[in-house]
Amino acid sequence: MYLDTTNTGEEVQSGSEVKVLHVASEAIPFAKVGGLADVVGSLPLSLLQLGIDTRLMLPAYREVKSAGFKIKQVTETFEVDMGSHKAQAALLEAEDYPLKTYFLDCPEYFDREGIYGYETADGFEDNLERYALLCKGVLEAMPLLGWMPELIHAHDWQAALLPTYMAHLRNTKHLFAKVGTLYTIHNLAYQGNFSKEKRFALGLYGKPFSWRKLKYFGKINMMKVGIVGADWVNTVSPGYRDETLKGGPTGAGMEVFLRNRKREYSGIINGIDYNNWDPTTDSHLAFQFQGDWNDFKSANKAALLTECGFNLSASSKPIIGMVTRIVHQKGVDVVLDVVEDIVSLGFNLVVLGAGDRNYSDRFKFAARRYPGSVYYDFRYNEPMAHKIYAGSDMFLMPSRFEPCGLSQMIAMHYGTIPVVHNVGGLRDTVEDFDSAARTGTGFKFSGLYPQKAIGALQKAMWAYKDKEAWSALILNATKTDFSWKRSAEAYLNLYKNVIQMVKMDNTVSRRQLDDMY
């Protein structure tokens, strides 16, 4: 049955009896390419604070070994069956980190420049083998540690083979008989598609692992493998969960498998790290929050105007901020289509982000065409991101789909009002402002069309001109709680339920629902 994972009451107050291993391809502070690293790096730490015996497993990339952490080897070298050969691996551990973090060390696959690689459009040619090794290596290493989790939490396609390998081990090794699996989808757009010829490298043999269980339109699809094989599947917001079930671009072809898992598929909103995003201590800001939001916003707005080379006389105009990847998913093409309207309505626009060259060139052109009103920074610039969150009046997110989104949460924490497309996690985290009742935290629009976006910005402008309404809106936004503690409590509730399912032998992987393939 569908479980309520949002309960944060007495049931989830203690996690002392729960043991969970997270497995992923990246996590801060060890290795980062995208938002996956932020989530995987933050969630286990929050779970640890709830009393869960939670640990993390990552590949021992070259950059992990050279990043200055104190790392020791904790197992002897062992073999991992990769089909064509036996890979040699060992387990390392970070000694100087509060979370017990392990690294699967196999130089053959992980000692190279970069994490995913750029040799082809999909990265290193052997990425399938690399992350199959991670999944198999985890299970080979666990018995050597003398510690066994009750649940393995696998993140995105790179860890998707873990539930499939686990299903086999449940039948051959009693040690794994009662270990559950949870598979989290962070973004369905990145699925891990590989040539069917590579299936022999996975070390999967026999009837339970037939080719049809791996394939999707003639290729191996790791996202599918994780969805159909795990005891439970979840994603990073309830709204995104519902949208992925409907199909279309958001379902990305996985909707048929997700519908088969509908009763065992949930959504939990990500949190944000309030230690990193704290307006009272943020060292990147010209002015930290000291109790008055008007003072905080006006001082940081003046600093942002100066940073962008705008005239300080423009401080009466609201600044629209964007910190985003400059790609089609983020709806930046819609923004580019209405830049002239944004400027004519009396807004300033400040954009930070890199990505698609065509869109980046168009933003550069807009900045040249509207000097003093449009600013574009195409670098990776962490200090500038903090300044935009603090100094902007509004934060625009017209994403075509958004599994969760962190930027809107950060913006609200800094008193910056989100204007968002009503999809996925944006729908779940932003409440439309009611000027009469003085309720709500931002502005939402449905339908990704230029006129819809402009209409929402006009509503925001009207509220901005009403100083009392705007002050109430800022207070509403800054009172929201998107801490990782809330998310961790929801995950703890889910973990307990899945572990109980496994103990009762009431899981999908045990029932072997072949019709799902």
N, C-alpha and C positions, 0 to 999 in steps of 0.2 A: 504494500500500500504506500501511498505518497506520505512522506513524513514531514511534520512541521519542524523545520530546522531553525525557526526564528525565535523559539522560546529561549529566553535568557533568565529564567527564574531559578527556583531551587534546584531543578533537575541538573543544571550545569554549573553549580557552584564549586564542585570539586572534580578535578580530573586526575587525582593522584593514582587511580588504578588504571589509567589509560596510557598505553604505550604506542606511539605513532612514529613512523619513519616517512619523511618527505623525500621524494626523489625528483630531481629536475635537472635541466641542462644549464641553468644559470641562477644566481642569487647574489644579491648584495650582501656583504661588501667584497665578495670573492671574484665574481665574474658577472658582467652585465652587458647586454646588448639592447634590451627593451624593457617594457613594463613588467614582464614575467619575473625578472630579477627582483624588482621592488617588492612584489607580492610574496614570492617565495622566501625572500630575505627577512620580511617583517612578520608574516603570519606565525611561523614556528616560535619566534621569540615571544610573541603575545600568548601563544599556547603554553609556553614554558611558565609564564607568570600565573597561569591558571592552575598550575600543578600537574600538567601533563608531562610525562616522560617523552618528550619529543626530540627527534634527531633529524639530521639532514644529510643527504648523500648527493654529491656532485661529481662530475668528472675532474680529474686532476690536470686541468689545462696548464699550459706553460705559464700563462699569466698568473695563475693561482700560486704556482711554485715560486714565482719571482716577485710577488707582491709584498713580501716582507712579513708574512705571517709565520708564526712558529709552528712548524708542521713536523710530525713524527710518523714513522711507519708503525702500524699496530698489528699487522698480520704478516705471516710468511707469504712468499709468492705462491699464487695458485693459478690453475688453468681455467680458461673459459672457452667452452666449445663454440666456435664460430662457423661450424659446418665444414668449411674447407680446411681449417686448421685450428690448433689450440693456441689461443692468445694467452700471454703471460701477464698477470695483473697482481696488484697488491693493494692493500687499503691503508690510506694515510688519515691522519686526524689533526685538526687544528687544536693546539694546546692553549692558545691565548685568546679564546673566544667564548663568550658565555653560553652559547648554544653548542651542544656536542655535534660537530660537523665533520663528516668523513668525505674523503675524495678517492674515487677509484682511479688508481694509477696504472696506466697502460700506455707507455710512450709511443708504441706503434700507432695508436689512434688519437692520442690527445696532446702529445708533445709537438705542437706546431703553432705557427703564427695565426692568431685569430681563434674565434670560438666556432663559428659555423662555416667560415671560408667563403671565398668569392670566385673559385675556379669555374663554377657554372652558375646559372641563374638560381639554382637551389642550394648553392654552397659547395662544400667539399664533395667530391664524387662518392666518397664512402661514408656519407653521413648516416645512411641507414645502418651500416655495419657498426659505426661508432656508437650509436645510441642503443642498438641491440646489445652491444657489449656492455653498456652501462646497466641495462635492465638485467641481463643474465649475471653480470658481475655482482650486482647488489645481492642477488639470491645465493650466489656462491660464497659471498663474504659474511653474510649474517651468522651462519653457524660458527664461524671462526671467531666472532666477537664475544660469544657467550651472552648475547642479548638478542631477544626476539621480539619484534613489535607485534601488537595485536591487530594493527592495521597499517597497510602501506598506502600512502597518499601520493599518487603519480600525477605529475603536472604536464599537460600538453603532449603533443605527438611524440616528443623525444623520449617520454617515459611510458608510452602507450602499450608497449609489449609486456610490461610487468604483469598486468592481470592475466594475460594469456599464458605466460610462463608459470604464474602462480597456479592456474587451474591444473596444469600438468603435475606440478610438485605436490599438490594436495592429494593426488592419487598415488604418488610414489614415495613421498617423504612425510612421515607423520609429523615431523617438526613444523611443517607449514600447514597442517590440516585445519587449524582454526585461525589463520591470519586472513583478515579481510582486505579488500582492495577498493579504493576510492579513486576515480579518475576525474580530474578537473579540466574542463575546457576553458582556456583563457581567451581564445579567439578562433572561431571555426574557419576563418579565412586561411589559416596556416595549418595544412593538414598532413604534410609529410608524404608526398606521392613519389613512388619509386618504380622502376622497371620491374616487371614480374620475374625477370631472370635473377634478380637479387634474392629471391625467396630462399634459395639454397644456403645463403649466408646467415640465416636466422637461427639455424640449429633446431628447427621445428620438424619433427618426424611423426609419422603415423596418422591414423584417421582423424584424431581430434584437431589436427592442424592442417586440414586440407586447404588447397589453394583457394577455394571459393570463400573461405573465411577471412582471407587476407585481401582479396581483390575488390576493386571498385573501378568499373569501366576499364578493365584490362591492366590495371596497375595495382601495386601494393599501396594501400592507403592506411597510414598509421592512425589517423584520427578515428576511422571506422573501427580499427582493431581495438582501440581503447574503449570506445563507446559500447561495443557489443560484448566485450570480455569482462568488464569490471563488475564487482558486486553492486556498486552504486556509481552514478555519474552525477556530477554537478558542474555548474558554471558560475560566473562571477556576478550575476544579478538575477533576481526573479524576472525582470522585464526581458532580459536577453534570453533566458530560458524559454519564455513563452513565444518569443519571436522566432527562435530557431526551430520550434515545432511546426511553425506555419509554412515553412519552405521559403521559396523566393531567394533573393540574394543573401539574406541573413542566414537561412538554413544551409546554404552552400552545398547542397546535395546530400547533407547528412540527416535531413529531417526524417527520412523513412526509418533510419536506425534509431533516432532519438524518440520517435513516436512509439516504437516497440519498447523503449525503456521509460515511457512517460511516467509510470508509477514509481520508478526508481531513478528519477532525474529531478534535481532541485537547483535552486539558485541562491547564492549567498553573496551579498554585496561586499566587495573589498573594502578595506579600511585605508587610512592614510597615516603616515608616521608623524605624529604631532611633535616629536622631538626634532625632526628635520624641518618641519613646516610649523614654526612657532613665531607668530608676530611679536611676541614679547622679547625674544632673544635672537631673532634672525640677524646675523652679522652682515648680510648682504644689503640690508636696508639703511637708508639715510636716517630713518626715525623708527624706533621700535614702539610698539603699543604700550601706553602707560595709563590706560584707563579711559581714554576719551577717543571714540572712533572718528569723530570729526577731525580732531587734531592729527590722528594717525594717517587718515586718508589724504588730507590736504597737504601735509608735509611730504608724503611719498609721491603724491601726484606731481608736485612741483619738481621733485628730484627726477621723476621719470620724464617730464617734459624737457628738462635740461639735458638728460641723457640722450634723448632723441633729437636734440637740436631744435625743438619747438620753442616758440615765443611764450614766455610765462604769462602773457596776456591771454593766452588760450586756455587758462585754467578754468574758465567758466564753461568751457565745452566739455562734455563727458568723453572720457577716453574708453574706447573699446579695445580690450586686450585679447590676444590669441597666442597661446603657447601650444604648438601642435606639430605633428608630422605633416608636411606639405604633400598630401597624397589624396587620391580620389575619395577614399573612405571617409576622410574628415570633412568632406563637403567644401573644400577650399575653392573649388570652381564656382560655386554659388556665391561665395563672398567676392570673388574677383568680378563676377558679373554685376555686382551692385556697389562697387567701390565708389562710383560717381554719386550714387544715391546716398551712401553713407556720409560722404563729405558734404553734400548739399543739405542734408538734414541737420548738420551742425555737430557731427561727431569728429573726433580724432581716432585714427586706427593705428595700433601698434601690434605688429606680428613678429613672432620669433619661431623659427623652425626651418628644417631642411627636408628635402625629399625629391619629388618629381621636378625635373629641371624645367619643364615647360611652365608649370605653375609658379616655380620660383622666379623665373624670368618675368612673368606677368606681374608678380608682386614688386619686383625691382622697378619695372616700368611704372607701376602705380605710384611708388614712392617718389620717382623722378617727376611724374606728372603733377602730383599734389604735395609739393614740399611744404612742410609745416603742418600737414594734416595726416599724412600717411608715412609710417616708418616701418622698414622691414629689415630684420637681422636674420641672415641665413646661416649663421654659425651655430655650433653647440656652445651655448653660453648660459651656464647655470646661474651665475649672479644676476644676469639680465632677466631670467625667468622669475626669480624672486621679486625683482623690482616691478615687473609687469603685474604679478599677482597683487602686490601691495598698492601700486600706484594707479591702476586702472579703476574705472568706475563700474564697468561691465565686462563680462568675459563671454565671448561668443564661441559656441560649439555647435556647428551645423552638421554633425556627423551623419553619414548615411546609415550606419549602424554603430553601436557603441556597447561592447560587452559589459563594461562597467563604467569606465572613465574615472580618472582621479582628479583631473584638472578642475572640474566644477566643484569638487569637494574642497580642494585647496583654496580656490578663489573665494568660496563662502567663508572659510576660516580667516581670510584676510579682509573680509568686508567688501568683497567685489562680487557684484550681482551677476549670476549666470543667465545667459540667454541661449537656450538650447533647443535642438531638434528633439521632439518628443519620442525618443526611441531608447530601448535597452536600459542601461543603468542610468542614463540621463533622466528618463521618466521616473525611475525609482527614487532618485535623490534630490530632484528639484520640484518644489511645489509652486504652482502658479500664484502670483501675487494678487491678492484681492484688496484693492485700494480702499474700499469702504470698510471692510472688516480689519484691515491692516494685518492680514495673515498671508503666509507664503514666503518663499525665499528667492524667487526668480521669475523668469518668463519662458514659456514653452510655446513652440509652434509645431503644428502637424502638417506634414507634406513638405518635402525639400524643394521648394520653389523660391525664386528670388523675391516675389511679392510677399510670401509668407514670412521669410526672414526679415524683410523690411518692416512688415506689420508688427512683428514682435519687438523690433528695435524702436519703433515709434511709441509703442506702449511703455517701453522702458524710459524713453525720453520724457514722456508725460509724467511719469512717476518721479523722475530725476528732478524735474522742475518744481515739484511739490516737496519742499524741504522736509516737512514733517513726515510725509509718506516715505520718502527716501531714507530718512533716519530710522524709521520703524523697520523698513525692509533690511537695512544693514544689520540691525539688532537681531532680527529673525534669522538671517543667514549665519551670523557668527555664533548663534546658540545651537546650531545643529551639531550632532555628535556622530562623526564618522571615524571614530578611533578604531584601531585594530582590536581593542578589547571587546567591543560589541561583536565584531566579525568572528573573533576567536571563540566567544561564547556560543555563537551559532554553530561553528564547526565542531566544538566539543559535543554539543547535543547530537549532531549528525554522526560523529564518530561512535558515540555510545550506541546509537540505534543500529548502525551497520555492524558493529562488533556483535551485538545481540543477535542480529539476523544470521551471522556466520555461525555462531554457537548453536543456533537452532537448525542449522543446515537448510536455511531457507533463502538461498541466494541464486542468482541467475547462473553463475559459473558452475554451480553444482547441478542445476537442472539441465544445462546444456541445451538451450533453446535454439535449435538449428534453424528454425524459421526466421530468426533474426538476421541470418547471414544471406 
